[in-house]
Each structure stands twice: as C-alpha cells, then as structure tokens.
Amino acid sequence: MNKIHPSSIIDRDAIIGEDCEIGPFCIVGKGVKLGNGNVLRSHVVMEGIAEIGAGNIFYSGCAIGTPPQDLKYAGEPTKLMMGDNNVVRECVSINRGTVGGGGITSIGSNCLFMLSSHVAHDCHLGDEVVMANCATLAGHVTVGSYSVIGGLTPVHQFVKIGEHAFIGGATRVSQDIVPYIKMGGIPPTLMGANSIGLARRGFTEEQLKTIDKVFRILFKSGLNTTQALQEIEKKIEPSKEATKIVEFIKASKRGIQK
C-alpha cells in the first residue's frame, strides 16, 4: 500500500508503483513513472518523462527529471531513466535529455548522489557510481560503473570517465579519465591505480600488477599516447584490463588526462 501525504500533488496521469512513500509537499508530474518501493522524503519535485525503477530514496529538495539547462531546448519530450536502489540526497538535481544529445539522461542502479550534486542533460551513468557533495557533471558526460567523483569536482561536457576510476575532491576534469585510475588536484595529477577500490571489488593481485604495468608505460615512460599504446600492445600480455584501457583511449575524442 502506498503512503502519500495529503500536502503532496500527484498528477492523475503519473504512474505510482506499489509500496511507495511520498512525504510532505512533493510534486510528481504527469510524465513520471515510479516503480515499486520508492521513497520521496519531502519537497521532492519530479517532472518530465521520468522512468524511475524500484527502491530508490529521494531526500528533501531534489529536482528530478527537470528540463535541461540548455538554451537550445524548446520543450521537446525528452526523458530521464533511472534504475533501482539509488540514494539521492538533499538538493540533488538531475535533468532530462535533449534532442541533440539523444533525448535521454540515464542513471544505473545502486548509485549514491550526495548533497547538491548535479547531473546535466544527456549524461549516462553506470551502476554503483558515487558523486560526493557538490560534484557536478556538465552535459553529455559518461561515467563508468563503480567510479567515485569527489566533492566540489566539476566535470566538463562530453568527458568520459572510465569504470572504477577515483577522482579526488575539487579536481577540475576537462579530459577523459581512463578506467581504474586515481587522480586528483588542479591540474589533475596521477596518483596511480585505484588499487584499494579495485581490491575491494575483488580484483586479484595479478590484475592489479597488469594495470600498474599499463599505467607505467602510459604515464611514466615519456612516450606520447600513440607510442604508449603501441608499447602496451607489444609488451603487455593480453588481458581484459589492458584491453579495456587501450580501447577506452582509442575511442577518446577529448584526449585523456595525463
């Protein structure tokens, strides 16, 4: 059975799943579809076309599925899609997509969005991403699963952040961040592999050694990126981790942060 506070406004065309709890002074618009077991604490606004999975928790002051902050946006029916079991803390804003960016902003499952973090239009986040307080993603940013973005960190539009990356607080990110890496500072400085995070995720010692060897060639050899990729493919035995790093770099359009 749903629990909906009488002060909240739920559009009659909104779809609310079972066992949802909607607290005081929330607004749920006509294009919203809430899965089962979602909790809206209080003063939460959801609008646009927003498909929200199951078991998510939204704290006070969140603005979810609101229009993109893009001057070209002209009211087109774009969308936000979110998975399951995400925790969205106070005053987080997540905008829906734009026609020019594919029309969808997507969030995976089991993510944590701390206070006042922001996800702009057409961003795509994987599973178990953590955005700390006041971390902000500009439009069209892609964040791989299991990545951590430190507090007060701004990420430039169109940047791609690889899986399992760790970005320290107040780091200005304007180029792509390769998978498995740990970086921080202004300008961003390499701190090595995200070894602690990777170990917690079950990476073996052999996998960690392979990642470290790749990073030594890529960042410490003095070679340019093209030369480093050739050296990696020549000297590092094929592995899932090495292949992922190489393919990520080859696909990069903004260049990688070094």
C-alpha positions as CSV (number, residue, x, y, z in Angstrom):
1,M,0.0,0.0,0.0
2,N,1.3,3.5,-0.9
3,K,1.6,6.2,1.7
4,I,1.1,9.6,0.2
5,H,1.0,12.8,2.4
6,P,-2.1,14.9,1.7
7,S,0.0,18.0,1.0
8,S,1.7,16.4,-2.0
9,I,0.5,16.9,-5.5
10,I,0.4,13.8,-7.7
11,D,-0.7,14.3,-11.3
12,R,-3.5,11.9,-12.2
13,D,-1.5,10.6,-15.2
14,A,1.6,9.8,-13.1
15,I,2.1,6.1,-12.6
16,I,3.0,5.1,-9.0
17,G,4.1,1.6,-8.2
18,E,3.3,-0.4,-5.1
19,D,4.6,0.3,-1.6
20,C,5.8,3.8,-2.4
21,E,6.1,6.5,0.3
22,I,5.6,10.1,-0.8
23,G,6.2,12.6,2.1
24,P,5.0,16.2,2.6
25,F,5.0,18.9,-0.2
26,C,6.2,16.7,-3.1
27,I,5.2,17.2,-6.7
28,V,5.0,14.3,-9.1
29,G,4.2,15.3,-12.7
30,K,2.2,13.7,-15.4
31,G,5.1,12.0,-17.2
32,V,6.6,10.3,-14.2
33,K,6.6,6.6,-13.7
34,L,7.7,5.4,-10.3
35,G,8.5,1.7,-9.7
36,N,7.7,-0.2,-6.5
37,G,9.1,0.8,-3.1
38,N,10.3,4.3,-3.9
39,V,10.6,6.9,-1.1
40,L,10.2,10.6,-1.6
41,R,11.1,12.2,1.8
42,S,9.7,15.7,1.4
43,H,9.7,18.7,-1.0
44,V,10.8,16.5,-3.9
45,V,9.9,17.6,-7.5
46,M,9.7,15.0,-10.3
47,E,8.6,16.0,-13.8
48,G,9.0,15.5,-17.5
49,I,9.2,11.9,-18.8
50,A,10.9,10.2,-16.0
51,E,11.0,6.4,-15.6
52,I,12.3,5.6,-12.1
53,G,13.0,2.0,-11.1
54,A,12.4,0.3,-7.7
55,G,13.6,1.0,-4.2
56,N,15.1,4.5,-4.8
57,I,15.2,7.1,-2.0
58,F,15.0,10.8,-2.7
59,Y,15.7,13.3,0.1
60,S,14.4,16.9,0.6
61,G,14.8,19.4,-2.2
62,C,15.6,17.0,-5.1
63,A,14.7,18.1,-8.6
64,I,14.4,15.0,-10.8
65,G,13.7,14.9,-14.5
66,T,13.6,18.7,-14.8
67,P,14.2,20.4,-18.1
68,P,17.8,20.6,-19.4
69,Q,19.8,23.7,-18.8
70,D,20.4,24.2,-22.5
71,L,19.4,27.3,-24.4
72,K,18.5,25.2,-27.5
73,Y,15.9,23.2,-25.5
74,A,12.4,24.0,-26.8
75,G,10.2,21.8,-24.7
76,E,10.7,18.6,-26.6
77,P,9.5,15.4,-24.8
78,T,12.9,14.1,-23.7
79,K,13.5,11.6,-20.9
80,L,15.2,10.6,-17.7
81,M,15.7,6.9,-17.0
82,M,16.9,5.6,-13.6
83,G,17.5,2.1,-12.3
84,D,17.0,0.6,-8.8
85,N,18.1,1.3,-5.2
86,N,19.8,4.6,-5.8
87,V,20.1,7.1,-2.9
88,V,19.6,10.7,-3.9
89,R,20.4,13.1,-1.1
90,E,19.2,16.7,-0.4
91,C,19.1,19.2,-3.2
92,V,20.4,17.0,-5.9
93,S,19.3,17.9,-9.5
94,I,19.1,15.5,-12.4
95,N,18.0,16.9,-15.8
96,R,16.4,15.0,-18.6
97,G,18.0,14.8,-22.0
98,T,18.0,17.0,-25.2
99,V,17.0,16.1,-28.7
100,G,20.5,17.0,-29.9
101,G,22.1,14.7,-27.3
102,G,19.9,11.6,-28.0
103,G,17.0,12.6,-25.8
104,I,17.9,10.6,-22.7
105,T,19.7,11.0,-19.4
106,S,20.3,7.6,-17.9
107,I,21.3,6.5,-14.4
108,G,22.1,2.9,-13.4
109,S,21.4,1.2,-10.1
110,N,22.9,1.4,-6.6
111,C,24.4,4.9,-7.1
112,L,24.8,7.5,-4.4
113,F,24.3,11.2,-5.1
114,M,25.4,13.2,-2.1
115,L,24.1,16.7,-1.2
116,S,23.8,19.2,-4.1
117,S,25.4,17.1,-6.7
118,H,24.2,17.7,-10.3
119,V,23.7,15.5,-13.4
120,A,23.1,17.6,-16.5
121,H,21.3,16.6,-19.7
122,D,22.3,13.6,-21.8
123,C,24.6,12.2,-19.2
124,H,24.9,8.4,-18.8
125,L,26.0,6.8,-15.6
126,G,26.6,3.2,-14.9
127,D,25.9,1.2,-11.7
128,E,27.3,2.0,-8.2
129,V,28.6,5.4,-9.1
130,V,29.3,7.8,-6.2
131,M,29.1,11.5,-6.6
132,A,30.1,13.3,-3.4
133,N,28.8,16.7,-2.2
134,C,28.6,19.4,-4.9
135,A,30.2,17.3,-7.6
136,T,28.7,18.4,-11.0
137,L,28.5,16.8,-14.4
138,A,28.0,19.1,-17.4
139,G,26.0,17.8,-20.4
140,H,26.8,14.6,-22.3
141,V,29.2,13.2,-19.7
142,T,29.6,9.4,-19.4
143,V,30.6,7.8,-16.1
144,G,31.5,4.1,-15.9
145,S,30.3,1.8,-13.2
146,Y,31.9,1.8,-9.8
147,S,33.5,5.2,-10.3
148,V,33.8,7.8,-7.5
149,I,33.8,11.6,-8.1
150,G,34.9,13.6,-5.1
151,G,33.2,16.6,-3.7
152,L,33.3,20.0,-5.4
153,T,34.6,18.4,-8.6
154,P,33.3,19.9,-11.9
155,V,33.4,17.7,-15.0
156,H,33.5,19.3,-18.4
157,Q,30.8,18.5,-21.1
158,F,31.4,15.4,-23.2
159,V,34.0,14.0,-20.8
160,K,34.1,10.2,-20.4
161,I,35.1,8.7,-17.0
162,G,36.1,5.0,-17.2
163,E,35.0,2.2,-14.9
164,H,36.4,2.0,-11.4
165,A,38.1,5.5,-11.6
166,F,38.5,7.5,-8.4
167,I,38.7,11.3,-8.8
168,G,39.7,13.3,-5.7
169,G,37.7,16.3,-4.3
170,A,37.9,19.7,-6.0
171,T,39.5,18.2,-9.2
172,R,38.9,20.1,-12.4
173,V,38.2,17.4,-15.0
174,S,38.3,18.6,-18.7
175,Q,39.6,15.5,-20.4
176,D,38.7,11.8,-20.3
177,I,39.7,9.7,-17.3
178,V,40.9,6.2,-18.1
179,P,39.5,3.2,-16.2
180,Y,41.0,2.0,-12.9
181,I,42.9,5.2,-12.3
182,K,43.1,7.5,-9.2
183,M,43.6,11.3,-9.9
184,G,43.2,14.5,-8.0
185,G,44.1,18.1,-7.8
186,I,44.2,21.2,-10.0
187,P,45.5,20.4,-12.6
188,P,44.7,16.7,-12.1
189,T,47.7,14.7,-11.0
190,L,48.1,10.9,-11.4
191,M,48.0,9.1,-8.1
192,G,48.4,5.6,-9.6
193,A,45.8,2.9,-9.9
194,N,42.7,2.9,-7.7
195,S,44.2,-0.2,-6.0
196,I,42.2,0.0,-2.8
197,G,38.9,0.3,-4.6
198,L,39.8,-2.4,-7.1
199,A,40.8,-4.8,-4.3
200,R,37.5,-4.2,-2.6
201,R,35.8,-5.1,-5.9
202,G,37.7,-8.4,-6.0
203,F,40.5,-7.7,-8.4
204,T,43.3,-10.1,-8.0
205,E,47.0,-9.2,-7.3
206,E,47.8,-10.3,-10.9
207,Q,45.1,-8.0,-12.3
208,L,46.4,-5.1,-10.2
209,K,50.0,-5.8,-11.4
210,T,48.8,-5.7,-15.1
211,I,47.0,-2.4,-14.6
212,D,50.1,-0.9,-12.9
213,K,52.4,-2.0,-15.8
214,V,50.0,-0.4,-18.3
215,F,49.9,2.9,-16.3
216,R,53.8,2.9,-16.1
217,I,54.0,2.8,-19.8
218,L,51.2,5.2,-20.4
219,F,52.1,7.9,-17.8
220,K,55.7,7.4,-16.7
221,S,57.6,6.3,-19.9
222,G,57.9,9.7,-21.5
223,L,56.2,8.3,-24.6
224,N,53.3,10.2,-26.3
225,T,49.9,8.5,-26.2
226,T,50.2,6.9,-29.6
227,Q,53.6,5.5,-28.8
228,A,52.5,4.3,-25.4
229,L,49.6,2.4,-26.9
230,Q,51.9,0.7,-29.3
231,E,54.3,-0.2,-26.5
232,I,51.4,-1.6,-24.3
233,E,50.2,-3.8,-27.2
234,K,53.7,-5.0,-27.8
235,K,54.8,-5.7,-24.2
236,I,51.7,-6.4,-22.1
237,E,50.1,-9.8,-22.3
238,P,46.5,-9.6,-23.5
239,S,44.1,-9.2,-20.6
240,K,40.6,-7.8,-20.0
241,E,42.0,-4.9,-18.1
242,A,44.7,-3.9,-20.6
243,T,42.3,-4.2,-23.5
244,K,39.7,-2.0,-21.7
245,I,42.3,0.7,-21.1
246,V,43.6,0.6,-24.7
247,E,40.1,0.6,-26.3
248,F,39.0,3.5,-24.0
249,I,41.9,5.6,-25.1
250,K,41.5,4.8,-28.8
251,A,37.8,5.9,-28.5
252,S,38.5,9.1,-26.7
253,K,37.6,12.3,-28.5
254,R,38.7,14.8,-25.9
255,G,42.1,13.1,-25.2
256,I,42.9,11.5,-21.9
257,Q,44.0,13.3,-18.7
258,K,47.7,12.6,-18.1
